[in-house]
């Protein structure tokens, strides 16, 4: 039987030195926590923390018809991009589901970078190649790139010490390529998946250790700390952000997932006709957020019931919110039962546990 070799990011040795609890995540050995998820969560919400997210995939699409290919495979309108702009989007499949959610970076007129989920790199690449009937070249550069997310209200303060780029002028979902900590051609992006503000930094692997050391040295006064994937999950859930494989997948449509805002019908894309019909006819289920009233933490896969214990849907994500100090979750529920304020019941160990549907995000960050 063939054993699959687990991948390691360029920061792997650093995580071990810092005593991180390591887990297998999407084929990579990744830190899930260092000092504890709640502590790390609060560090990012209140100060600044650093995530190794080098497991994410980076795919270059280049050439005269790069935009045409991106317009075909993604649901958002990439024609609205300009050099230095980032766009959140998704890749629909040919049955109305989602192959992946991703970021699209426009570097120049014929040069784009797609940032995709680690578990989907091969699947995404195969799909892009299948759809590529254009004058466009597709390159997987994932294994040569390192990515750090520096997140939190003090992230700008820390990183400004390391670059001449005016970070306060870098608007949300824009990026620049420049020198950072004496590293040339670092891609510095005003993005992140925490809702706490901050930046994501892409560099070649050979600069990874230097980048980590420089950021932690610069952030000493601000109380900077390394953060694991556990807190990344609780932070994104408090914001109501979808996690691929939990809240969205090959069998959920972007409209059902509340991603109609990145589904633009002013262009044709893969299976756009089906999604247009779904929009006109209306969806039968939708992703909602809920807070627990009774004791109990909702988990992925738990059933959602009405008061008669009839199944209304399924929980996709759930946790004890470190900020709100109550259990929260998201799940798909039949549209007729999905109104904010509706009481529902989560089947926790075969017991109806009361919850209430709330509007997202769960936490309003200043």
C-alpha positions in Angstrom: 0.0 0.0 0.0 1.4 3.4 -1.1 1.9 5.9 1.7 1.2 9.5 1.0 4.0 11.7 2.0 2.8 14.6 4.1 3.9 18.0 2.8 5.6 20.6 5.0 5.7 24.4 4.5 8.9 26.4 4.7 8.0 27.4 8.3 7.6 23.8 9.5 10.8 23.8 11.6 9.8 27.1 13.2 6.4 25.7 14.3 8.1 22.7 15.9 10.6 24.9 17.7 7.7 27.0 19.1 6.0 23.9 20.4 3.0 24.1 18.1 0.5 21.2 18.2 0.8 19.9 14.6 -1.9 18.2 12.6 -2.4 16.8 9.1 -4.5 19.4 7.2 -5.2 19.1 3.5 -2.0 17.0 3.1 0.2 19.4 5.0 1.6 19.2 8.5 0.2 22.5 10.0 0.0 24.1 13.4 -3.5 23.9 14.9 -2.5 25.9 18.0 0.4 27.1 20.1 -0.8 28.5 23.4 -4.5 27.7 22.9 -7.3 28.5 20.5 -9.1 31.0 22.7 -5.9 32.9 23.6 -4.8 33.0 19.9 -8.3 34.1 18.8 -8.3 37.0 21.2 -4.7 38.0 20.2 -5.9 38.5 16.7 -9.1 40.3 17.6 -7.3 42.7 20.0 -3.6 42.9 18.8 -1.9 41.1 16.0 -1.1 37.5 15.1 0.7 35.6 12.3 -0.7 32.6 10.5 1.3 30.3 8.2 -1.1 29.7 5.3 1.5 28.5 2.9 -0.5 25.4 2.2 -2.8 27.5 0.1 -2.5 27.1 -3.7 -1.2 29.7 -6.1 -2.0 29.3 -9.8 -0.8 31.8 -12.5 -2.9 32.4 -15.6 -1.0 34.4 -18.2 -1.4 35.3 -21.8 -3.5 37.3 -24.3 -6.7 35.5 -23.3 -6.0 35.0 -19.6 -9.0 37.2 -18.7 -11.3 35.2 -21.1 -10.4 32.0 -19.3 -10.9 33.5 -15.8 -14.3 34.9 -17.0 -15.3 31.4 -18.1 -14.3 29.6 -14.9 -15.3 32.1 -12.2 -18.7 33.5 -11.2 -17.6 37.0 -10.4 -16.9 39.6 -13.1 -13.1 39.7 -13.4 -13.4 42.4 -16.1 -13.9 44.9 -13.2 -10.4 44.1 -12.0 -7.4 46.5 -12.5 -3.7 45.9 -11.7 -3.4 45.9 -7.9 -7.0 44.8 -7.3 -8.1 41.5 -5.7 -11.5 39.8 -6.2 -13.3 37.1 -4.2 -14.9 34.6 -6.5 -15.9 31.0 -6.9 -15.5 28.3 -9.6 -18.9 26.7 -10.4 -18.9 23.1 -11.6 -21.2 21.8 -14.4 -23.9 20.7 -11.9 -24.4 24.0 -10.1 -22.1 23.3 -7.2 -18.8 24.9 -6.2 -15.5 23.5 -7.2 -13.7 26.0 -5.0 -13.8 29.6 -3.7 -10.7 31.6 -4.5 -9.1 35.0 -4.8 -8.2 36.5 -8.2 -5.3 38.9 -8.3 -4.8 41.1 -11.4 -1.0 41.7 -11.6 -1.1 43.2 -15.1 -3.3 43.1 -18.3 -2.2 39.5 -19.2 -1.1 38.3 -15.8 -3.3 36.9 -13.0 -2.8 35.0 -9.8 -5.5 32.7 -8.4 -5.2 31.7 -4.8 -7.1 28.5 -4.0 -7.7 26.1 -1.1 -5.0 23.7 -0.3 -7.2 20.6 -0.5 -8.4 21.6 -4.0 -5.2 22.5 -5.8 -5.1 19.4 -8.1 -8.9 19.4 -8.6 -8.8 23.1 -9.6 -5.8 22.7 -11.9 -7.4 19.8 -13.7 -10.7 21.8 -14.1 -8.9 24.9 -15.4 -6.9 22.9 -17.9 -10.2 21.3 -19.1 -11.8 24.7 -19.7 -8.7 26.2 -21.3 -9.5 26.6 -25.0 -7.9 30.1 -24.9 -4.5 31.6 -25.6 -3.6 31.4 -21.9 -0.9 29.6 -20.0 -1.7 28.0 -16.6 1.2 27.4 -14.1 1.0 25.9 -10.6 3.6 27.8 -8.4 2.2 26.6 -5.1 5.2 24.6 -4.0 7.6 27.6 -4.6 5.6 30.2 -2.6 5.3 30.9 1.1 2.3 32.8 2.5 1.9 34.6 5.9 -1.3 36.2 7.1 -0.6 39.0 9.5 -3.9 39.8 11.1 -5.4 42.1 13.7 -5.8 45.8 14.5 -2.1 46.3 15.0 -1.0 44.5 11.8 -0.5 47.7 9.9 1.6 49.2 12.7 3.9 46.2 12.7 4.4 45.8 9.0 4.9 49.5 8.3 8.2 49.2 10.1 9.4 46.8 7.4 8.4 48.6 4.2 8.3 52.0 2.5 5.0 51.1 1.0 2.3 53.3 2.6 0.1 50.6 4.1 -2.7 53.0 5.2 -3.2 53.8 1.5 -3.6 50.1 0.6 -7.3 49.8 0.4 -9.2 46.6 1.4 -8.8 44.0 -1.4 -6.0 45.7 -3.1 -2.3 44.7 -3.2 1.1 45.9 -4.3 4.4 44.2 -5.1 7.5 45.8 -3.5 10.2 45.4 -0.9 9.3 44.2 2.5 12.0 43.4 5.2 14.6 43.8 2.4 12.8 41.0 0.5 12.4 42.0 -3.2 9.1 41.4 -5.1 7.0 40.6 -2.0 3.3 40.6 -2.8 1.6 42.5 0.0 -2.2 42.2 0.0 -4.8 43.9 2.2 -6.8 40.8 2.6 -7.4 38.1 5.2 -10.1 35.7 6.4 -10.4 36.8 10.1 -12.5 40.0 10.0 -9.8 41.6 12.2 -8.0 43.5 9.4 -4.5 43.0 8.3 -2.4 41.7 5.4 -1.3 38.6 3.5 2.3 38.4 2.3 3.5 36.1 -0.5 7.2 35.5 -1.0 9.5 32.8 -2.5 10.3 30.0 -0.1 13.9 31.0 0.2 12.8 34.2 2.0 10.4 32.5 4.4 12.5 32.2 7.5 13.8 35.7 7.1 10.3 37.1 6.7 9.1 35.3 9.9 12.0 36.6 12.0 11.6 40.2 10.6 7.9 40.3 11.4 8.2 38.9 14.9 11.1 41.3 15.7 9.0 44.2 14.4 6.0 43.2 16.4 7.5 42.7 19.8 6.1 46.0 21.2 2.6 45.1 19.8 2.6 41.7 21.5 2.7 39.7 18.2 2.1 36.0 18.5 2.0 32.9 16.1 -1.6 31.7 15.5 -2.7 28.2 14.5 -5.5 27.0 12.2 -7.8 26.4 15.2 -8.2 30.2 15.8 -8.3 30.9 12.1 -11.5 28.7 12.0 -13.2 30.4 15.0 -12.3 33.9 13.7 -13.8 33.2 10.2 -16.9 31.6 11.7 -17.6 34.6 13.9 -17.6 36.6 10.6 -19.9 34.2 8.9 -17.3 33.4 6.2 -17.7 30.1 4.4 -15.2 27.3 4.7 -14.8 25.1 1.7 -15.6 21.5 2.5 -17.8 22.5 5.4 -20.2 25.3 4.3 -19.6 25.1 0.6 -18.7 22.2 -1.7 -19.4 20.5 -5.0 -23.1 20.1 -4.1 -24.0 23.6 -2.8 -24.6 26.5 -5.2 -23.2 30.0 -4.6 -26.8 31.3 -4.4 -27.7 28.8 -1.6 -24.5 29.8 0.2 -25.4 33.5 0.2 -22.7 34.2 -2.4 -25.1 35.8 -4.9 -23.0 38.9 -4.6 -20.1 37.1 -6.4 -22.4 35.5 -9.0 -22.7 37.9 -11.9 -25.0 37.2 -14.8 -23.7 40.0 -17.1 -21.4 37.4 -18.6 -21.4 33.7 -19.4 -19.5 31.3 -17.2 -19.6 27.6 -16.6 -23.2 26.5 -15.9 -24.3 30.2 -15.5 -27.6 29.3 -17.2 -28.5 26.8 -14.5 -27.7 29.4 -11.7 -29.7 32.1 -13.5 -32.7 29.8 -13.6 -32.1 28.9 -9.9 -32.1 32.7 -9.1 -35.3 33.3 -11.0 -37.2 30.3 -9.6 -35.8 30.7 -6.1 -33.7 28.4 -4.0 -35.1 25.7 -1.7 -32.4 25.9 1.0 -30.1 28.6 2.2 -27.1 29.0 4.5 -28.0 30.7 7.8 -26.3 31.6 11.1 -27.7 30.6 14.5 -26.8 31.1 18.1 -27.6 28.4 20.7 -30.1 29.2 23.5 -29.8 25.8 25.2 -26.5 24.3 26.3 -24.6 22.4 23.6 -22.1 23.1 20.9 -23.3 22.4 17.3 -20.9 20.5 15.0 -20.6 19.8 11.3 -23.2 17.2 10.2 -25.7 17.6 13.1 -29.3 17.7 12.0 -31.4 20.9 12.3 -35.0 20.1 13.5 -38.2 22.0 14.0 -40.2 21.8 17.2 -41.8 18.5 16.0 -38.3 17.0 15.4 -38.7 17.1 11.6 -35.5 17.6 9.7 -35.1 21.2 8.3 -31.5 21.0 7.3 -27.9 20.3 8.5 -25.2 22.1 10.5 -22.1 22.9 8.4 -19.9 24.7 11.0 -20.1 25.2 14.7 -18.0 26.3 17.7 -18.0 28.0 21.0 -17.5 31.7 20.1 -14.5 33.0 22.0 -15.8 36.6 21.6 -19.5 36.0 22.4 -18.9 33.2 24.9 -21.9 31.3 23.4 -22.1 28.4 20.9 -22.7 29.6 17.3 -23.1 27.8 14.0 -24.1 27.9 10.4 -26.1 25.5 8.4 -28.4 24.9 5.4 -32.1 25.2 6.3 -35.2 25.1 4.1 -36.0 28.6 2.9 -39.5 28.7 4.5 -37.9 28.2 7.9 -34.9 30.4 7.5 -36.1 33.8 8.7 -34.0 35.7 11.3 -35.6 35.2 14.7 -36.9 31.7 14.0 -36.4 29.1 16.7 -34.8 25.9 15.5 -33.4 22.8 17.3 -30.1 21.2 16.8 -30.0 17.4 17.2 -27.1 17.1 19.8 -26.8 13.5 20.9 -30.4 12.8 19.8 -31.7 15.7 22.0 -33.5 18.8 20.6 -31.3 21.7 21.6 -32.8 25.1 21.1 -31.2 27.8 18.9 -32.3 31.0 17.2 -31.5 32.1 13.6 -29.5 35.4 13.6 -28.1 37.7 10.9 -24.5 37.4 9.9 -21.8 38.3 10.9 -22.1 37.1 14.5 -19.5 39.6 15.6 -19.4 43.2 14.4 -15.7 44.2 14.4 -14.9 47.9 14.4 
